[in-house]
Amino acid sequence: MKKRINLRFPFIAGMFITFYMLYPCLTLGQPNLAYAQDKIVAIVNQDAITQKDLADFLNFMRLQLAQEYKGKELEEKIQGMKVALLSRLIEDRLIMQEAKKNNILVDEGRIRSRINEVKKEYPSDTLFQAELMKQGLTQGDIEKKLREQFMMFSIIDQKVRSKIIVKPDEVTEFYERHRKDFNTGEGRTLEAISLENFDLANTVAYELKAGKKIPDLASRYPLVVNNITINSGDGVRKEILETIKDLGINEVSAPLKIEGKYYVFRLTSIKPPEELTLIQAQRSIHALLFEKKMQEGLAKWLEELKNNSYVKIMQD
């Protein structure tokens, strides 16, 4: 099978997870001066980074990442952030200082809106506040950090993103050099049969494997059938991909629980990858090249900030 380039490159679409994935250096903001006795780990111009800042960063990120990752996967993400944590906080402080120097302001309505979005992930405000408390945070902490994130986003947009240009001939050249890698991916067409409980789903799966037809089963069981096509790289739920990946034509999966319902999948056809034309691929290539230039531009700008700043890391 041909290698397929991932054509989906989110570009600062939201704050929280997407924001940190694209800008891993952007974390917390100014230190809380109330913690005068807290150990100082670094000085960045006129600001101090303390041990509490490091702990707050991990607590804040754990809260955000918990919306997407669970258990072992969540802990691996957190551990991965510890490696370059101080470096990230130093870069963050430099960006915040630059934002303040340029009088960057934030629409408070955007902060309230983002807080409301996060709250929707929890059954009640009480549980949301309890989760914050468990992480050593308050809603005021979250609002402050969101405000700083928006400020950092704005100054990066002004100093880096707005200056990036991807020319049409760059897109064409990239396509010609990598055209074999741009394809639709393998497509799988399936019958997705949903039922209300596991026993029914298990019975339907058994009877399908025994050769029963869906119209016959539909007359006896309360099932819903949808025909779906899944292309590799479509961003389909991991558990669905795991369930269908080894199915052959007309083979039936075991029941899979998704959001309170049980699904049985039968593979009806497999469509091999098809090479994309330049017109089909150009938007994704533009996004890829833009994101690459964005990362290079951001790294260069941060290096300039460091070279023009006083940064001292305190030794143990």
Secondary structure, DSSP 4 states (H G I P E B T S, - for coil): -----------S-SSHHHHHHH-TT----S--TT-TTSPEEEEETTEEEEHHHHHHHHHHHHHHHTTT--HHHHHHHHHHHHTTHHHHHHHHHHHHHHHHHTT----HHHHHHHHHHHHTTSSSHHHHHHHHHHTT--HHHHHHHHHHHHHHHHHHHHHTGGG----HHHHHHHHHHHGGG-B---EEEEEEEEESSHHHHHHHHHHHHTT--HHHHHTTS--EEEEEEEETTS---HHHHHHHTT--TT-BPPPEEETTEEEEEEEEEEE---BPPHHHHHHHHHHHHHHHHHHHHHHHHHHHHHHTS-EEEPP-
